[in-house]
Amino acid sequence: MTAVLTGIGGFLPPRAVTNDDLSRTLDTSDEWIRTRTGIRERRMVSEGLSTGSLAVEAGARALRSAGVTGVDAVVVATTSPERLCPAVAPEVSSRLGLGTVAAFDVTSACSGFLYGLATAAGLIDSGTADTVLFIGSEAFTTLVNQHDRTTAPIFGDGAGAVVLRRGAPEEPGALGPFDLGSDGALADLLAIPAGGSRQRSADAGLGHASVPAADWYLRMEGRPLYTQAVERMAQSAARVLDRAAWPVTDVDWFVGHQANLRIVRAVAEELQLPGERVAVNIDRVGNTLAASVPLLLNDYAAGGALRPGHRVLLSAFGAGLSWGSTVLVWPDVKAEPVD
Ligand code: UT7
């Protein structure tokens, strides 16, 4: 038996921020952002919305898509938790009326959807759960310095969710083999230095040196990350295709993490996948970390481009460094447009 995808949903906060909006307060331009990243606009949370509420909205849509009102476990992948403690998944479960089921978070930045999917599938494979609601949810713009032109244009908020159930490996929707990897030697390429146990707030009264304001926000070394992203995603995707015994010519859609349009295209080129099989929505949502891959799946399924029987390759890369890939044949699931 294996985990089978049986429902999908997505949610974006209503506040759209265009490149021109950003250019009013940042030394940047629509032209620079579009040509370097492919992003035209992104959504950002406003007062009253955060990772938990985005997750509840996307989760409710995925449950509706699957036609179920209960699951055995809730897993949330996020790198913008509501609080350092506790995990957000138990609260999401409670707010969705799912009761006291197992609920926990997975943290793996932009590869969070792939790591969380493997974890959720593992709950089913091990017999711990028959059904799992798995959500990638991020309000990451709250952790990005909106005055830093090297990071502010890149990220967006949103949530995407899937429901998995126990099924047979030959069914459409059955998750294929996974490839997961990491390189912690390069952890500092993308990091938020303060807020954890290594660099705590001075408010604790324990004599810690004061934390510089910039350390509460994301730091990113874009260029080396770019090279790593292309190399790691392409290698991981090639490994998973090999394990699944899928020739690359069989892939109908490459659904890759939307970090940068140029990265996704370069990975496809490495894999020798034609451009028309590369799914893209970064222009409207930016980089939404763990929500990126499920939002893209939802967009393409709701729009009718991703259809039952299509062979899909999923791949992601992010902070850690970390990366992951899997494959599935798209099942006959209902998908609603995010808005
Ligand atoms: O989600 C997974 C992890 N994230 C990634 O994988 C991100 C990977 N990296 C990237 O996508 C790209 O490196 C970026 C989009 C972040 C940056 O693009 P780039 O083509 O690598 O630009 P760069 O950082 O090399 O900067 C080129 C120039 C610099 O000016 P000089 O030194 O050439 O005079 C920057 O100061 O562009 C300047 N610049 C900007 N100019 C206008 C940097 N940010 C901006 C900006 N607007 N927002």
Residues whose N, C-alpha, C, O or C-beta is under 5 A from the ligand:
A	BS01	UT7	D27 T28 S29 W32 R36 T37 C110 R149 T150 P153 G222 R223 L225 Y226 A229 A259 N260 F317 G318
